[in-house]
Amino acid sequence: MTSPFLLYHKIDLPTADVKVRGAFTPPKAFARQLETLIRLGFTFATASEMAEYFLENGEFAKRTVGITFDDGWKDNLTNALPILQRFGAKATIFLVTSCLGKTTDLVTAEGEGPREHLSVEDVKKMSSEGVEFGSHTHTHRHLDKLELSNIRTELTVSKALIEDVTQKPCNTFAYPAGFFNDAAKEAVKEAGFKIALTTMYSPLSGLDRFALNRTEILRRDRFMFRFRRKLASLS
């Protein structure tokens, strides 16, 4: 079964120097994708809302998707937000909190130059307009490679910063690059997150809310037959 969480990164066109283009979804394609979801009868929920439903019912709501963005790129504000608002679509953005307000190559693809992230003021604005913000750690280090004390620091620092900026609980988490181990998963649970998402492709059976896969939407999915194929097993 396809994951009811859709994973995006950048809603933008790649510049000529970008070699790895998979994480770029053109704005027009993003709009067509949301329009297609609505036409097919899907509704939208934040990752927290998805988690609450799962905790109450042991499954996810039928024909409901969680739109998620990793890393917290500036284009999530300039390009994605107007499209989300046009279609009344909820979304969750997972922030690398050390990148707030910076232009950096910390989490860009290999060969890609520095890119602008959301600022604190951007996050406040988007949060006030209904966008949910979750943690993607403080420095985007792969948690399966860290000592437990460092894992806890990555989680608690990012969670506290997000809550300070938004003045709302930070209940959702996404593992950098999808990598985790049992220690990381337990640390996420101990930190108070309600749900943790990966980037791995795996069957949605034996659901573990601290290791939930997502359906990654890539640049090639701008072709709607590919996007529809990824939705085929959602219900």
URCORGI-V802961 format. One record per helix or strand. SS is the DSSP state (H for helix, E for strand). FROM is the first residue (numbers start at 1). LEN is the number of residues. If there is no record, write none. Layout:
SS,FROM,LEN / SS,FROM,LEN
This chain:
E,5,4 / E,10,2 / E,24,2 / H,27,13 / E,43,2 / H,47,11 / E,64,8 / E,73,1 / H,75,13 / E,91,5 / H,97,3 / E,103,2 / E,115,3 / H,120,9 / E,132,4 / H,143,3 / H,148,19 / E,172,3 / H,176,3 / H,182,9 / E,195,3 / E,212,1 / E,215,2 / H,219,4 / H,224,8
